[in-house]
């Protein structure tokens, strides 16, 4: 494309709908966050956003399609901490953190460790002591081998020096159902998934992975792992990214339009209705977050042995 054509194309961008690739099936934060963006897209971007779900392969199918898309600003996609994790386990078609460039971070949210309400553990120390006396007896659910909840579970048991059985499920809803059904004793999952169960008294939440206690009154009494003496401070997040080599002017227009949607009070309310908070970061801040999380997660999966187990499983 000639320079004059590029300038002309940039000036009228966007002149057609923009597709957002979601690397999961419908439901859950990865899907609900962009669907909330759709509501005011015309107002702030001048074009509608079209959400397309491309689930499978632990997010790889959707992220591969995003990374291979034409970098013209008309195909963007949902990203999260799993996008950082996947390339650390084995080389794939694309190394997502370098094949993609961030546009915005929309939200970030900690994970919580929940147990059944009828368990005798009133706090994290009780659980750790019991696990120490009954090695391998406690089952902690996650969203699959190598998933972020699995990484957190391994961080916890490694830091606490205990042995438990880590049980994989298809997703957070499935692991919560297993917890409520008594098939497992604990699970690392989201505040949104646990809130109603905590209010009903069917579960206890023993700790949260954020640096500070949650502002939500329902979780006000839940301590952080950090204040309990465990160095587990790591949040999940959801952002939007585009294929590398997008024209700078297009990238700037897209990032500014998305920012306008995200800081709109209507969007803030929409996220709060699904149990999430807006936590906006611009492209440069998001890029730093990617680098920091990559460094931290790379260290964790080696220290806990997850990387070795995944490599062994894939032989």
Order of alpha helices (4+ residues) and beta strands (2+ residues): alpha-beta-alpha-alpha-beta-alpha-beta-alpha-alpha-beta-beta-alpha-beta-alpha-beta-alpha-beta-alpha-beta-beta-alpha-alpha-beta-alpha-alpha
